[in-house]
Amino acid sequence: MPESDRARPDRDGPLLTQRAAIVFLLAALVGIGATVLAALAGNPWPVTVSLGSGSAATAVLFFKEIID
C-alpha cells in the first residue's frame, strides 16, 4: 500500500485529554503527599518511595472512576 493512501493521525492534537491530565495531576499530588508524610514519619527512603508509588497508582484508579 503506498504511503499516501494510509490514514495519518492528527499530529496537532493534544497528547492527553483534559480528563487524563487531571487524573495524573491529582495522582501525582497524592503520591508526593504520601511520600512526604512517610518521610516525616521517619521511614527509610525505600519504604517512603514505595508508599508514594503505591498511593499514586491507587489514586489513578480512584480518580479515573470518579472524574467523569
Steps between C-alpha positions, in 0.01 A plus 500: 500500500650836405593742772256767379199263530550439871295699747724731698427578862432860594840630611372831636271354766578478870700210637260459793138586546409748771352220707818294482713801588289573808506136608880483472547837670286399797672162520842667500391734778370208707825308443715797596288563808524138612876503441549815705286372785682167504836679501391725787393191692862384493474213252810412294498631143425166325186461711410863441531470121305174502217656698487801268501285186229272632288795602539663158404180318194456717409866454505460121243223526292697749496830313442327166177361638365810673592767241256490216 
